[in-house]
Amino acid sequence: MEDNIFMEDRKPITFEEYLQYNPNSRENLGEELPVLVYRLLEYSIRDELIQTLGKEKQVEIFRNAGRKAGEYFAKNLLNLDQPMDTFIAELQEKLKSFKIGVLRIEDVDEENGKIILTVSEDADCSGLPILGETVCNYDEGFIAGILSLYSGKVYTAIEIDCWATGDRVCRFRAEIKE
């Protein structure tokens, strides 16, 4: 594409432009993909990043990508101007309708900005064998991005339990970054 004279004045494509979807572009197959296809993409990229850059950098890249996606999701698909309980209910419904996972809130400390939440039936790891480590780094960033945009404060989220560690849900501790 670099030699295409019709493209030489074009600015680089933005993240938002990549996400534009024309429903007519997949009139036979539709917009949904099986979990297997999602995992093929996620885990092949994960393995390549680990081999090329190391585990620590892979985790950082997945969290950053998840944050970017979470911010986009929150900005474009959620009403950020509502009380927390209503926001969480809407978030639960959206995550379920997009088949991302089933969100449950275990504990909220609004005063200190700490939340413990679980996601079950998630695309990343539900049904994985026990690997002895958490693997949902993208989800950590995704959750942090959503909470950051909603609250106007910078959140971090760390997975503390996972299918891959022997649990039946992914449990996250989210808190305001200090």
Sequence and secondary structure as in RCSB ss.txt:
>XXXX:A:sequence
MEDNIFMEDRKPITFEEYLQYNPNSRENLGEELPVLVYRLLEYSIRDELIQTLGKEKQVEIFRNAGRKAGEYFAK
NLLNLDQPMDTFIAELQEKLKSFKIGVLRIEDVDEENGKIILTVSEDADCSGLPILGETVCNYDEGFIAGILSLY
SGKVYTAIEIDCWATGDRVCRFRAEIKE
>XXXX:A:secstr
 TT TTTTT     HHHHT   GGGGTTT S   HHHHHHHHHHHHHHHHHHH HHHHHHHHHHHHHHHHHHHHH
HHS  SS HHHHHHHHHHHHHHTTS EEEEEEEETTTTEEEEEEES TTTTT    SS   HHHHHHHHHHHHHH
HSS EEEEEEE GGGT SSEEEEEEE  
